[in-house]
């Protein structure tokens, strides 16, 4: 033993050495296993996985949280808090120390007139480190939320959002869309031309949807 070795640290290393060498499972790995155990009628093991999420990553994600299979959590999901009633679209990236939860019962009504109190996050959304998304809000598709933003109101699609409280500081369009390609998981496998073709199509769909909404008012 080295003259400078701390016996307490050495004991921990000896006790957990093999587990550390195998690597610490990420939040997403543990959450996926928890759902498998739950669906296999093994709630005991499912709850243990959720406890490990909290223990290993200081993260709170309920077993019935509505994460999609392609949800990504940066840096293993450290410090993330997600309310079980929040909903997510496809291809959402959640940075470290992000909170997605309630806002003292502040909600809004959806298109069917039903009240909801937790965030509804669309597809292809990038949520940077330290952001807070709180209350009955809707986050549109293809949105980038800046670090430490505090989002308390709904955000339309193709928006760049920042500040506390957060506001739309820029819109994504055909002129600047390439600047944000790296924020969207789906785009990593596409060439610039393929990416721009998809964005152009999605922008056209969004424009038609907005015209339809305005026509109904």
C-alpha positions in Angstrom: 0.0 0.0 0.0 1.3 3.5 -0.8 2.3 5.6 2.1 -0.3 8.2 0.9 -3.2 5.8 0.4 -6.3 6.6 2.4 -7.6 3.4 4.0 -11.2 4.5 3.8 -10.8 5.2 0.0 -9.0 1.9 -0.4 -11.9 0.0 1.3 -14.4 1.6 -1.0 -12.3 0.8 -4.1 -11.9 -2.8 -2.9 -15.7 -3.1 -2.2 -16.9 -1.5 -5.4 -13.9 -2.0 -7.7 -15.5 -4.6 -10.0 -18.7 -2.6 -10.4 -16.7 0.6 -11.2 -14.6 -1.3 -13.7 -17.7 -2.5 -15.5 -19.0 1.1 -15.8 -21.8 3.0 -14.1 -25.1 2.4 -15.9 -26.7 5.6 -17.3 -30.1 6.9 -16.3 -31.5 5.8 -19.6 -30.2 2.3 -19.2 -31.6 1.9 -15.7 -34.9 3.5 -16.7 -35.2 1.1 -19.7 -34.5 -1.9 -17.4 -37.0 -0.6 -14.9 -39.7 -0.5 -17.6 -38.8 -4.1 -18.7 -39.1 -5.3 -15.1 -42.4 -3.4 -14.6 -43.9 -5.0 -17.8 -42.7 -8.4 -16.5 -44.6 -7.9 -13.3 -41.4 -7.5 -11.2 -42.2 -4.2 -9.4 -39.5 -4.9 -6.8 -36.7 -4.9 -9.3 -38.3 -2.0 -11.3 -38.3 0.1 -8.1 -34.7 -0.8 -7.3 -33.6 0.4 -10.8 -35.4 3.7 -10.1 -33.6 3.9 -6.7 -30.3 3.3 -8.4 -31.1 6.2 -10.8 -31.4 8.5 -7.8 -28.4 7.0 -6.0 -25.9 7.0 -8.8 -27.0 10.1 -10.7 -28.8 12.3 -8.2 -31.7 12.2 -10.7 -35.5 11.7 -10.1 -37.4 10.1 -12.9 -40.7 8.3 -12.0 -41.1 4.8 -13.2 -44.2 5.8 -15.2 -42.5 8.9 -16.8 -43.5 9.1 -20.5 -40.1 9.1 -22.1 -39.7 7.8 -25.6 -37.2 5.1 -26.5 -35.0 7.6 -28.3 -35.0 10.2 -25.6 -31.3 11.1 -24.9 -29.9 12.3 -21.6 -26.6 14.2 -21.7 -23.8 13.1 -19.4 -25.7 10.1 -18.2 -28.6 12.2 -17.0 -27.0 13.8 -13.9 -29.3 16.0 -11.8 -32.4 15.6 -14.0 -35.9 15.8 -12.5 -38.9 14.7 -14.6 -42.5 14.7 -13.4 -44.3 11.5 -14.3 -47.1 13.3 -16.0 -44.9 15.3 -18.4 -45.1 14.0 -22.0 -42.4 13.8 -24.7 -42.3 13.5 -28.5 -39.5 11.7 -30.4 -35.8 12.7 -30.5 -35.7 14.9 -27.3 -32.3 15.6 -25.8 -32.3 16.6 -22.1 -29.1 18.2 -20.6 -27.8 17.8 -17.1 -29.5 19.5 -14.2 -32.8 20.0 -16.1 -36.2 20.1 -14.3 -39.4 19.3 -16.1 -42.3 19.7 -13.7 -45.2 21.6 -12.3 -45.7 25.2 -11.5 -48.0 25.5 -8.5 -51.0 24.2 -10.3 -50.7 26.6 -13.2 -52.2 24.9 -16.3 -53.9 25.6 -19.6 -56.4 23.9 -21.8 -55.5 21.7 -24.8 -57.3 21.7 -28.1 -60.0 19.5 -26.6 -60.6 21.9 -23.7 -59.0 19.6 -21.1 -56.7 21.2 -18.5 -53.2 20.0 -18.2 -50.6 21.1 -15.7 -47.3 19.6 -16.8 -45.2 20.3 -19.9 -46.0 18.7 -23.2 -42.8 18.5 -25.2 -42.8 18.0 -28.9 -40.4 16.1 -31.1 -36.8 17.1 -32.0 -36.4 19.4 -29.0 -33.0 20.2 -27.4 -33.1 21.2 -23.8 -29.7 22.5 -22.6 -28.1 22.2 -19.2 -29.9 23.8 -16.2 -33.1 24.6 -18.0 -36.5 24.6 -16.2 -39.7 23.8 -18.0 -42.6 24.3 -15.5 -46.4 24.1 -15.6 -49.0 23.4 -18.3 -47.0 24.5 -21.3 -46.5 23.1 -24.8 -43.1 23.1 -26.5 -43.3 22.9 -30.3 -41.3 20.7 -32.5 -37.7 21.6 -33.6 -37.1 23.9 -30.6 -33.8 24.7 -28.9 -34.0 25.8 -25.3 -30.8 27.5 -24.0 -28.9 26.7 -20.9 -30.6 27.9 -17.6 -33.7 29.1 -19.4 -36.9 29.2 -17.2 -39.8 28.3 -19.5 -43.1 29.2 -18.0 -45.2 29.6 -21.2 -45.8 27.7 -24.4 -43.3 27.9 -27.2 -44.1 27.6 -30.9 -42.2 25.2 -33.2 -38.9 26.2 -34.8 -37.9 28.5 -31.9 -34.7 29.3 -30.1 -35.6 30.1 -26.5 -33.6 31.7 -23.7 -33.8 33.8 -20.6 -35.6 33.8 -17.2 -38.4 33.9 -17.8 -37.7 32.5 -21.2 -38.8 34.1 -24.5 -38.3 33.3 -28.2 -35.1 35.1 -29.2 -34.9 33.7 -32.7 -36.9 31.6 -35.2 -35.4 28.7 -37.2 -36.0 29.1 -40.9 -34.5 28.0 -44.2 -31.8 30.8 -44.0 -30.3 29.7 -40.6 -31.5 26.1 -40.2 -28.0 24.6 -40.9 -26.7 26.5 -37.9 -28.8 24.2 -35.6 -28.3 20.9 -37.4 -26.1 19.5 -34.6 -28.9 20.1 -32.0 -31.2 17.5 -33.5 -30.4 13.8 -33.1 -32.1 12.7 -36.3 -29.9 15.1 -38.4 -26.6 13.4 -37.4 -27.2 10.7 -40.1 -28.2 13.2 -42.8 -26.2 15.2 -45.2 -26.7 18.9 -45.2 -28.8 18.7 -48.3 -31.0 15.9 -46.8 -31.4 17.8 -43.6 -32.4 21.0 -45.4 -34.9 19.2 -47.5 -36.6 17.8 -44.4 -36.6 21.1 -42.6 -38.1 22.8 -45.6 -40.8 20.3 -45.7 -41.5 20.6 -42.0 -41.6 24.4 -42.2 -44.2 24.1 -45.0 -46.3 21.7 -42.9 -46.0 24.0 -39.9 -47.1 27.0 -42.0 -50.2 25.2 -43.3 -51.1 24.0 -39.8 -50.9 27.6 -38.5 -53.0 28.9 -41.4 -55.6 26.2 -40.5 -55.7 27.2 -36.9 -56.1 30.9 -37.7 -58.9 30.1 -40.2 -60.9 28.4 -37.4 -60.7 31.4 -35.1 
